[in-house]
Amino acid sequence: MRLWTAPIALLLGIGSPVPPPPDPETLARDLAEIQPQWPAARFPVPPAARKVDCARTRCVALTFDDGPGEYTGPLLDTLAAHRARATFFVIGRTVADGDGADLRRMVAEGHELGNHSWSHADLTGLPEDGIEEELRRTQEAVRRVTGVRMAFMRPPYGATDRRVASTSRREGLAQILWNVDTLDWLERDGAALLRRAGGAEPGSIVLMHDIHRVTVETVPALLEDLAARGYTFVTLSELYGRALTPGRAYLKR
């Protein structure tokens, strides 16, 4: 362990001159010997949990589906500027095809990740092993780039049934639906999005999509409107403040 020889000798008062630093090649070799290369070292560290009591605070959970996409970065910029947190239900295939930077940023900035299936298939039209594969592949893709094990899933199209519920339960995933649909997937209309999102109440789960430019461009006005009405923007875990039951469907707090 050559790296430690000089400092220890110096502390003990043994020897005199400190040898010159090792060349980069030697340094790299010595570091490889004394520093285990933990995979977790490349994962982001989320910020400390906030103390938000949504039983007493006007909380709303903004959720974004189908990403990450080309507008996800600007959306994260907006959320950061407003100190707002959200939950992103991501597509496994898209995660696997990307570089993971947006997801790692989400984790580092305190957002939450949810499973939105591998291919955005209607899970009710699949056999149980097909449902399982859609969820498991997405879990693995996200874990591989962030180290996060997701606790929530959102069935594409909100389509769920007994088999989707039982498979989600086995996979340890609570089903998250919504009670406010902005219909941004149907209409690319910022004014309509604002009007529909304005119907949020304390405890609401709002559905949007970060793959649509108009949605991302409208989010600043939405945040300002809801903040003016006293809302705090929270993740789903913050909204409920407790572990949710795997397999069970949730529409609002």
VOBA-1610 file (N, C-alpha, C; in pm, whole numbers, padded with zeros to 5 digits, always signed):
BEGIN
Met+00084-00120+00000Met+00000+00000+00000Met+00088+00125+00000Arg+00152+00154-00106Arg+00249+00262-00114Arg+00190+00398-00084Leu+00058+00416-00111Leu-00001+00549-00093Leu+00004+00596+00052Trp-00002+00496+00145Trp-00013+00536+00285Trp+00124+00537+00355Thr+00227+00489+00290Thr+00357+00475+00356Thr+00411+00610+00403Ala+00411+00709+00314Ala+00469+00839+00349Ala+00392+00908+00459Pro+00257+00920+00450Pro+00185+00989+00557Pro+00203+00921+00692Ile+00200+00786+00696Ile+00214+00716+00823Ile+00352+00740+00881Ala+00452+00731+00795Ala+00589+00755+00841Ala+00604+00895+00898Leu+00542+00990+00833Leu+00551+01129+00876Leu+00487+01147+01013Leu+00367+01084+01031Leu+00296+01095+01158Leu+00376+01032+01272Leu+00447+00923+01242Leu+00523+00854+01344Leu+00661+00914+01365Gly+00694+01011+01280Gly+00824+01074+01292Gly+00936+00987+01241Ile+00904+00888+01157Ile+01004+00799+01103Ile+01050+00852+00968Gly+01174+00841+00939Gly+01225+00883+00809Gly+01221+01034+00798Ser+01262+01086+00687Ser+01257+01229+00673Ser+01186+01273+00549Pro+01256+01293+00438Pro+01189+01356+00324Pro+01076+01271+00272Val+00968+01337+00236Val+00853+01269+00175Val+00886+01243+00029Pro+00865+01120-00017Pro+00898+01090-00157Pro+00807+01165-00252Pro+00848+01184-00374Pro+00764+01254-00472Pro+00637+01174-00499Pro+00532+01243-00539Pro+00406+01172-00567Pro+00425+01071-00679Pro+00350+00961-00674Pro+00364+00859-00778Pro+00313+00910-00912Asp+00361+00850-01017Asp+00310+00888-01149Asp+00165+00841-01161Pro+00086+00900-01252Pro-00057+00869-01264Pro-00087+00720-01278Glu-00002+00648-01350Glu-00026+00505-01371Glu-00017+00428-01240Thr+00087+00461-01162Thr+00104+00394-01033Thr-00011+00430-00940Leu-00050+00557-00940Leu-00160+00604-00855Leu-00288+00529-00888Ala-00318+00516-01015Ala-00440+00446-01056Ala-00438+00301-01010Arg-00321+00237-01022Arg-00310+00097-00981Arg-00330+00083-00830Asp-00268+00174-00753Asp-00281+00166-00608Asp-00425+00195-00563Leu-00490+00291-00627Leu-00629+00321-00592Leu-00718+00203-00620Ala-00691+00134-00729Ala-00771+00017-00764Ala-00758-00091-00657Glu-00641-00095-00589Glu-00619-00195-00485Glu-00692-00160-00357Ile-00700-00032-00324Ile-00755+00006-00193Ile-00897+00062-00199Gln-00949+00087-00318Gln-01084+00141-00330Gln-01172+00044-00408Pro-01265-00025-00339Pro-01358-00111-00413Pro-01443-00026-00507Gln-01470-00079-00625Gln-01547-00003-00723Gln-01696-00036-00706Trp-01757+00023-00606Trp-01899-00003-00581Trp-01984+00054-00693Pro-02081-00025-00749Pro-02170+00028-00853Pro-02247+00150-00805Ala-02280+00152-00675Ala-02361+00263-00622Ala-02290+00397-00635Ala-02159+00395-00653Ala-02086+00521-00660Ala-02129+00606-00778Arg-02187+00544-00881Arg-02227+00623-00997Arg-02373+00668-00989Phe-02442+00629-00881Phe-02583+00665-00868Phe-02598+00800-00797Pro-02703+00875-00830Pro-02725+01004-00764Pro-02773+00985-00621Val-02747+01083-00538Val-02794+01081-00400Val-02912+01177-00389Pro-03031+01127-00353Pro-03146+01217-00342Pro-03131+01311-00224Pro-03196+01426-00229Pro-03189+01519-00116Pro-03259+01461+00006Ala-03233+01518+00120Ala-03298+01472+00243Ala-03449+01486+00231Ala-03521+01394+00292Ala-03667+01398+00288Ala-03718+01527+00352Arg-03819+01585+00291Arg-03880+01705+00347Arg-03987+01666+00448Lys-04012+01754+00542Lys-04121+01731+00637Lys-04246+01802+00586Val-04328+01726+00513Val-04451+01781+00458Val-04566+01697+00510Asp-04657+01758+00582Asp-04774+01686+00634Asp-04893+01723+00546Cys-04925+01636+00452Cys-05033+01668+00358Cys-05171+01650+00418Ala-05177+01609+00545Ala-05305+01610+00615Ala-05338+01752+00660Arg-05235+01836+00669Arg-05255+01974+00715Arg-05217+02078+00610Thr-05143+02034+00510Thr-05095+02126+00406Thr-05173+02102+00277Arg-05193+02208+00200Arg-05260+02195+00071Arg-05160+02137-00030Cys-05163+02006-00043Cys-05068+01938-00130Cys-05134+01894-00260Val-05056+01896-00367Val-05101+01841-00495Val-04982+01767-00557Ala-05011+01651-00613Ala-04906+01571-00676Ala-04917+01585-00827Leu-04818+01649-00887Leu-04811+01658-01032Leu-04739+01535-01084Thr-04800+01467-01180Thr-04738+01346-01235Thr-04725+01359-01386Phe-04614+01308-01438Phe-04585+01319-01581Phe-04555+01180-01636Asp-04626+01145-01744Asp-04616+01012-01803Asp-04539+01013-01935Asp-04494+00892-01972Asp-04446+00858-02107Asp-04304+00900-02139Gly-04234+00965-02048Gly-04098+01007-02076Gly-03998+00902-02037Pro-03870+00945-02033Pro-03823+01081-02062Pro-03822+01110-02212Gly-03833+01239-02244Gly-03835+01281-02383Gly-03756+01409-02403Glu-03769+01467-02519Glu-03687+01584-02552Glu-03723+01707-02470Tyr-03841+01710-02408Tyr-03880+01827-02329Tyr-03863+01805-02180Thr-03815+01687-02142Thr-03802+01657-01999Thr-03700+01747-01932Gly-03588+01774-01997Gly-03487+01862-01938Gly-03541+02001-01906Pro-03605+02069-02004Pro-03663+02200-01974Pro-03768+02195-01862Leu-03845+02085-01856Leu-03943+02071-01748Leu-03872+02064-01613Leu-03763+01989-01606Leu-03688+01981-01480Leu-03632+02117-01442Asp-03590+02195-01541Asp-03544+02332-01512Asp-03655+02414-01447Thr-03776+02403-01502Thr-03890+02478-01449Thr-03923+02434-01307Leu-03928+02305-01284Leu-03959+02254-01151Leu-03854+02300-01050Ala-03727+02298-01091Ala-03620+02342-01002Ala-03635+02490-00968Ala-03670+02571-01068Ala-03685+02715-01045Ala-03798+02745-00946His-03901+02659-00944His-04015+02679-00854His-04005+02594-00728Arg-03894+02522-00713Arg-03875+02433-00599Arg-03993+02336-00584Ala-04037+02286-00697Ala-04151+02194-00700Ala-04100+02053-00726Arg-04164+01957-00661Arg-04131+01817-00685Arg-04248+01748-00753Ala-04214+01646-00832Ala-04316+01576-00909Ala-04281+01428-00915Thr-04371+01351-00977Thr-04347+01208-00997Thr-04352+01180-01147Phe-04253+01106-01195Phe-04242+01075-01338Phe-04263+00925-01359Phe-04367+00891-01436Phe-04393+00751-01472Phe-04328+00727-01608Val-04221+00650-01606Val-04136+00640-01724Val-04158+00509-01800Ile-04128+00515-01929Ile-04138+00399-02018Ile-04002+00327-02018Gly-04004+00198-01987Gly-03880+00123-01974Gly-03796+00122-02100Arg-03860+00104-02215Arg-03785+00098-02341Arg-03714+00230-02369Thr-03781+00340-02336Thr-03720+00472-02357Thr-03602+00491-02263Val-03617+00446-02139Val-03507+00455-02043Val-03387+00375-02094Ala-03412+00253-02140Ala-03304+00166-02186Ala-03233+00223-02308Asp-03304+00296-02391Asp-03245+00352-02513Asp-03170+00483-02488Gly-03191+00545-02370Gly-03128+00674-02342Gly-03001+00660-02260Asp-02948+00775-02219Asp-02824+00774-02142Asp-02848+00782-01991Gly-02974+00796-01951Gly-03007+00797-01809Gly-02988+00930-01740Ala-02940+01032-01811Ala-02908+01160-01745Ala-03032+01225-01684Asp-03144+01227-01756Asp-03265+01290-01702Asp-03313+01218-01577Leu-03309+01085-01579Leu-03355+01009-01462Leu-03265+01033-01342Arg-03135+01034-01364Arg-03045+01060-01252Arg-03065+01201-01198Arg-03095+01295-01286Arg-03122+01430-01238Arg-03252+01434-01156Met-03353+01360-01201Met-03479+01354-01125Met-03454+01309-00982Val-03377+01202-00969Val-03348+01149-00836Val-03270+01252-00754Ala-03168+01311-00813Ala-03083+01407-00743Ala-03161+01530-00697Glu-03267+01565-00770Glu-03343+01686-00737Glu-03470+01656-00658Gly-03486+01532-00613Gly-03594+01501-00521Gly-03725+01459-00583His-03725+01433-00713His-03847+01384-00777His-03858+01233-00755Glu-03973+01179-00791Glu-03996+01036-00772Glu-04017+00969-00907Leu-03976+00842-00916Leu-03989+00766-01039Leu-04094+00657-01022Gly-04174+00637-01129Gly-04274+00533-01128Gly-04268+00452-01256Asn-04319+00331-01250Asn-04314+00235-01360Asn-04437+00253-01450His-04414+00282-01578His-04524+00300-01673His-04521+00194-01783Ser-04462+00079-01749Ser-04450-00037-01837Ser-04332-00021-01933Trp-04298-00129-01997Trp-04185-00131-02090Trp-04220-00064-02223Ser-04339-00094-02277Ser-04370-00049-02413Ser-04500+00029-02425His-04557+00069-02311His-04685+00141-02310His-04798+00054-02369Ala-04791-00074-02342Ala-04897-00165-02387Ala-05017-00156-02294Asp-05135-00185-02348Asp-05254-00202-02265Asp-05236-00333-02188Leu-05207-00323-02061Leu-05175-00442-01982Leu-05292-00538-01970Thr-05414-00486-01980Thr-05531-00574-01967Thr-05544-00668-02086Gly-05472-00640-02195Gly-05478-00726-02312Gly-05367-00828-02316Leu-05286-00833-02210Leu-05173-00926-02206Leu-05199-01039-02108Pro-05135-01156-02131Pro-05139-01261-02029Pro-05058-01217-01909Glu-05074-01285-01798Glu-05007-01241-01676Glu-04855-01241-01690Asp-04799-01337-01762Asp-04653-01334-01778Asp-04609-01216-01864Gly-04697-01170-01954Gly-04667-01052-02035Gly-04671-00926-01950Ile-04768-00918-01860Ile-04776-00803-01767Ile-04652-00800-01680Glu-04615-00916-01630Glu-04497-00927-01544Glu-04372-00880-01616Glu-04356-00921-01741Glu-04238-00880-01817Glu-04235-00730-01839Glu-04350-00670-01872Glu-04355-00525-01893Glu-04310-00450-01768Leu-04352-00497-01652Leu-04317-00429-01527Leu-04174-00459-01484Arg-04134-00585-01493Arg-04000-00622-01446Arg-03889-00560-01531Arg-03907-00560-01661Arg-03803-00503-01747Arg-03785-00354-01718Thr-03896-00287-01690Thr-03887-00144-01659Thr-03821-00122-01524Gln-03856-00206-01426Gln-03791-00196-01295Gln-03639-00208-01311Glu-03598-00306-01389Glu-03455-00331-01405Glu-03386-00218-01481Ala-03451-00166-01585Ala-03391-00056-01662Ala-03367+00066-01573Val-03464+00099-01490Val-03451+00216-01402Val-03349+00190-01293Arg-03351+00070-01237Arg-03255+00038-01131Arg-03112+00045-01184Arg-03095+00001-01309Arg-02962-00002-01368Arg-02902+00138-01383Val-02985+00239-01414Val-02929+00373-01437Val-02939+00466-01316Thr-03022+00430-01217Thr-03039+00520-01102Thr-03015+00452-00967Gly-03021+00321-00963Gly-03013+00251-00836Gly-03144+00249-00761Val-03249+00306-00819Val-03380+00318-00752Val-03466+00196-00780Arg-03531+00146-00675Arg-03634+00045-00694Arg-03769+00114-00679Met-03843+00124-00787Met-03969+00197-00786Met-04076+00123-00706Ala-04162+00201-00640Ala-04268+00143-00556Ala-04406+00162-00618Phe-04413+00239-00727Phe-04542+00270-00789Phe-04541+00231-00936Met-04657+00197-00987Met-04675+00180-01130Met-04802+00252-01172Arg-04805+00293-01297Arg-04928+00349-01355Arg-04957+00271-01481Pro-05069+00202-01486Pro-05101+00126-01607Pro-05126+00220-01724Pro-05064+00193-01840Pro-05090+00278-01957Pro-05241+00288-01985Tyr-05285+00408-02020Tyr-05426+00439-02049Tyr-05514+00427-01923Gly-05452+00403-01809Gly-05529+00382-01687Gly-05605+00250-01690Ala-05565+00161-01780Ala-05637+00034-01799Ala-05586-00071-01701Thr-05671-00112-01610Thr-05632-00211-01511Thr-05747-00308-01488Asp-05713-00422-01433Asp-05814-00523-01399Asp-05757-00612-01290Arg-05826-00720-01260Arg-05784-00808-01153Arg-05643-00864-01177Arg-05613-00901-01303Arg-05483-00960-01333Arg-05371-00857-01323Val-05398-00736-01367Val-05297-00629-01353Val-05272-00601-01205Ala-05380-00599-01127Ala-05366-00574-00983Ala-05286-00684-00915Ser-05316-00809-00948Ser-05246-00920-00881Ser-05099-00925-00922Thr-05070-00897-01050Thr-04930-00895-01094Thr-04855-00780-01028Ser-04918-00663-01021Ser-04856-00548-00955Ser-04829-00579-00808Arg-04922-00650-00746Arg-04902-00686-00605Arg-04779-00776-00590Arg-04766-00874-00676Arg-04650-00965-00669Arg-04519-00889-00693Glu-04526-00787-00778Glu-04405-00708-00808Glu-04379-00599-00705Gly-04467-00586-00605Gly-04448-00487-00500Gly-04479-00345-00543Leu-04571-00329-00639Leu-04602-00197-00694Leu-04746-00157-00667Ala-04765-00043-00604Ala-04900+00013-00591Ala-04940+00075-00724Gln-05068+00066-00759Gln-05118+00126-00883Gln-05161+00270-00856Ile-05106+00363-00933Ile-05140+00504-00916Ile-05219+00552-01038Leu-05342+00593-01016Leu-05423+00652-01122Leu-05425+00803-01100Trp-05538+00869-01113Trp-05543+01014-01098Trp-05688+01057-01081Asn-05707+01177-01032Asn-05842+01233-01024Asn-05854+01363-01104Val-05741+01412-01159Val-05744+01530-01247Val-05668+01495-01375Asp-05742+01486-01484Asp-05683+01458-01615Asp-05682+01587-01695Thr-05564+01638-01726Thr-05556+01763-01802Thr-05589+01743-01950Leu-05598+01616-01993Leu-05625+01582-02134Leu-05521+01642-02229Asp-05401+01665-02177Asp-05296+01718-02265Asp-05255+01617-02371Trp-05291+01490-02349Trp-05262+01387-02449Trp-05359+01396-02567Leu-05473+01462-02544Leu-05575+01473-02647Leu-05571+01609-02716Glu-05556+01715-02637Glu-05554+01851-02691Glu-05422+01919-02657Arg-05356+01974-02755Arg-05233+02052-02730Arg-05275+02197-02710Asp-05338+02222-02595Asp-05399+02352-02568Asp-05363+02393-02425Gly-05271+02490-02414Gly-05226+02532-02283Gly-05336+02590-02196Ala-05425+02670-02256Ala-05534+02730-02178Ala-05626+02622-02121Ala-05655+02520-02202Ala-05740+02412-02155Ala-05671+02333-02044Leu-05541+02312-02059Leu-05465+02242-01955Leu-05473+02318-01824Leu-05453+02450-01829Leu-05459+02531-01708Leu-05597+02524-01643Arg-05700+02529-01726Arg-05836+02525-01673Arg-05864+02393-01602Arg-05823+02284-01665Arg-05851+02152-01606Arg-05767+02130-01481Ala-05638+02166-01487Ala-05552+02150-01370Ala-05598+02239-01256Gly-05662+02350-01291Gly-05714+02441-01189Gly-05822+02378-01105Gly-05875+02265-01150Gly-05976+02194-01072Gly-05916+02108-00962Ala-05786+02111-00946Ala-05721+02031-00842Ala-05766+02077-00704Glu-05778+01981-00615Glu-05811+02006-00475Glu-05698+01951-00389Pro-05693+01986-00261Pro-05590+01927-00176Pro-05596+01774-00183Gly-05482+01713-00209Gly-05477+01568-00220Gly-05492+01515-00361Ser-05506+01604-00459Ser-05526+01561-00597Ser-05398+01505-00658Ile-05419+01413-00753Ile-05313+01362-00838Ile-05345+01409-00980Val-05256+01489-01037Val-05279+01552-01167Val-05199+01478-01274Leu-05268+01440-01382Leu-05205+01368-01492Leu-05162+01461-01605Met-05032+01456-01640Met-04980+01528-01756Met-04876+01440-01824His-04818+01491-01935His-04720+01415-02011His-04603+01506-02047Asp-04481+01463-02010Asp-04365+01549-02039Asp-04312+01528-02180Ile-04384+01453-02263Ile-04342+01436-02403Ile-04406+01540-02494His-04494+01625-02438His-04563+01725-02519His-04507+01865-02491Arg-04463+01933-02596Arg-04404+02066-02581Arg-04500+02164-02515Val-04627+02165-02558Val-04723+02261-02503Val-04740+02241-02353Thr-04742+02116-02311Thr-04753+02088-02167Thr-04638+02150-02091Val-04517+02124-02137Val-04398+02174-02067Val-04395+02326-02069Glu-04438+02387-02177Glu-04442+02533-02185Glu-04548+02593-02094Thr-04650+02515-02061Thr-04760+02565-01977Thr-04735+02544-01829Val-04644+02454-01794Val-04620+02422-01653Val-04582+02544-01570Pro-04499+02638-01618Pro-04469+02755-01534Pro-04595+02830-01490Ala-04688+02853-01582Ala-04812+02923-01546Ala-04895+02839-01449Leu-04894+02707-01469Leu-04969+02618-01379Leu-04912+02624-01238Leu-04780+02620-01227Leu-04718+02627-01095Leu-04750+02759-01027Glu-04743+02868-01102Glu-04773+02999-01044Glu-04918+03008-00997Asp-05008+02953-01078Asp-05151+02957-01042Asp-05179+02878-00915Leu-05130+02754-00909Leu-05157+02671-00792Leu-05082+02721-00668Ala-04959+02772-00688Ala-04884+02826-00574Ala-04957+02946-00515Ala-05016+03029-00600Ala-05091+03146-00553Ala-05213+03103-00470Arg-05260+02982-00492Arg-05373+02929-00415Arg-05328+02848-00294Gly-05197+02856-00266Gly-05145+02795-00144Gly-05105+02650-00153Tyr-05086+02599-00274Tyr-05051+02458-00290Tyr-04901+02434-00277Thr-04867+02318-00222Thr-04730+02267-00219Thr-04724+02151-00316Phe-04620+02147-00398Phe-04607+02044-00501Phe-04521+01931-00447Val-04581+01813-00435Val-04516+01702-00366Val-04508+01577-00453Thr-04421+01487-00413Thr-04416+01355-00476Thr-04531+01271-00420Leu-04553+01157-00480Leu-04659+01069-00431Leu-04629+01018-00290Ser-04503+00987-00263Ser-04468+00942-00128Ser-04497+01050-00026Glu-04468+01174-00062Glu-04498+01286+00029Glu-04648+01306+00042Leu-04721+01289-00067Leu-04865+01309-00064Leu-04931+01215+00036Tyr-04893+01089+00032Tyr-04958+00990+00119Tyr-04891+00980+00256Gly-04761+01004+00261Gly-04693+01001+00390Gly-04684+00864+00453Arg-04702+00759+00374Arg-04696+00623+00425Arg-04673+00528+00308Ala-04636+00406+00339Ala-04618+00307+00234Ala-04755+00267+00180Leu-04766+00258+00047Leu-04892+00219-00014Leu-04896+00068-00037Thr-05017+00014-00043Thr-05035-00130-00056Thr-05012-00175-00200Pro-04917-00265-00223Pro-04894-00313-00360Pro-05020-00375-00420Gly-05043-00343-00547Gly-05160-00395-00618Gly-05283-00309-00606Arg-05297-00235-00497Arg-05414-00152-00479Arg-05406-00028-00569Ala-05521+00020-00616Ala-05526+00139-00701Ala-05560+00263-00619Tyr-05488+00372-00645Tyr-05507+00499-00574Tyr-05535+00609-00675Leu-05637+00691-00646Leu-05675+00801-00735Leu-05642+00938-00676Lys-05640+00950-00546Lys-05609+01075-00477Lys-05582+01041-00331Arg-05537+01141-00258Arg-05508+01116-00115Arg-05636+01093-00038
//
